Amino acid sequence: MKEKISILLNASLLTNFFEMGNIDRTGIFFTVYNVLKEFERLPNFNITLLINNNRYKFVQKMKNDLFFSKFSYFKFYDEQLIFYRINLIKTYKNFIKTNTNIFINTLYILKIIKHYIYVLYYCLMKYIHNIKKICKKIDIFLSLDSIIHNEIIKCTHIKNFVFLHDTMPLIFPEYYPSFFSTKNHIIEYAYIRNLNKEYYYFCNSECTKRDHLKYYKNQLDEKKIIVTYISSSQNFYPDYDKKKLAAVFNKYKVEHRNNDEYIFSLCTLEPRKNLVFTVKCFINFIKKHNIKNLYFYLGGAQWDKFIHLLEEQIDSLKEYQKKIIRFGYIDDNDVNILYSNSLFFTYISQYEGFGMPPLEAMQAGTPVITSNNSSLPEVVGDAAIMIDYDSEEQCIKAFENLYFSEDLRKHYIKKGLERAKLFSWKKTVKKMSDVILKTVL
């Protein structure tokens, strides 16, 4: 075996974050970041990062950051950008054909020229930064966001490992209308096209493995699909310090009196997250029991769209709108304290590839209500209350059980803390590295 195994790790998702900012971070981002941190600690591997050269902030970050400066990196020009520009050119040309306004057409002609220049530039840079140069020195390609660069596919001596996260576009096609668009040559279609029996695949849950085999059975070798549970976005722990909590409320300009209590939910605003349903159940719950001092705190939702959906679907919203408090994006340093001090945490999603927030809530020492579908039972085990995601009766009953019973809350806090110990990034990477090492023996 070689003294050190050379891994080219696809870090393009990290580059997107440093270009776009904190709001762009999802569970997949945290997977890439935390797996990279753990691999860096292992003595068997030499890691080179594959980054998108169009993300200039990340390049600067790497040079100045104590952690990222440890890695060598290779810059590539993503061919998706070429196809994106070409499609814009085609769109503009079609518009000009049907438009009679000379002034507007002139503007679009200038745009077409600009995009042609970009395409030529990308093609030139793609030639200069030929990924084949670096591939000669690479043993393993590891993609943690499911995408493999086309040039790497051509390098037959490299063993490819891909991390699979979910099959949401297949389960909820109405939310992903462009997923299978070969016309647009989008990234997601390339992901499906490149699934094959030669690669090794890590899955973040049995659910993700099962779903991929269901939809892509003919493209995959089940023996090369390894369930590899992930962990939480950061280190969470019980922290019931009321002074810290008050400081967080003050920071986000949330009025909170000493006798107020709250339940908490943290997720992006996607239909499958089922937030409108959960808020509706919350309002019906406090109406039923005439509860005056309980609030629903939301982190991560886009409020303008969300409030519109609530107004459409909840008749009594105006009367209870002040009970629904939106924090928006919550800084890393503040999430833990909000988890810990919530009466309980809700995550009644329609489907999850893994379900990171319920695990985080358990780590932070709060009771959890979540759905009984997809991967969520794998994450919470018997350490949370699980319900049908579309059952208002079950949801309100779960609210009642936790709200009115301090003993039950303590029971699930204890169970949750024990359950959460089963998950860590160290365990994740240990399993991944063991599999990788076996392939080069």
Buried (B, 14 or more C-beta within 10 A) or exposed (E): EEEEBBBBBBBBBBBBBBBEEEEEBBBBBBBBBBBBEBBBEBEBBBBBBBBBBBBEEBBEBBEEEEEBEEBEBBBBBBBBBBBBBBBBBEBBEEEBEEEEEEEEBEEBEEBBEEBEEBBEBBEEBBEEBEBEEBBEEBBBBBBBBBBBBEBBBEBEEBBBBBBBBBBBBBBBEEEBEEBBEEEBBBBBBBBBEBBBEEBBBBBBBEBBBBBBBEBBEEBBEEEBBBBBBBBBBBEBEBBEEEEBBEEBBEEBEBEBEEEEBBBBBBBBBBEBBBBBBBBBBBBBBBEEBEBEEBBBBBBBBBBEEBBEBBEEEBEEBEEBBEBBBBBEEBEEEBBBBBBBBBBBBBBBBBBBBBBBBBBBBBBBBBBBBBBBBBBBBBBBBEBBBBBEBEBBEBBBBBBEBBBEEEEBBEBBBEBBBEBBEEBBBEBBBBBBBEBBBEEEE
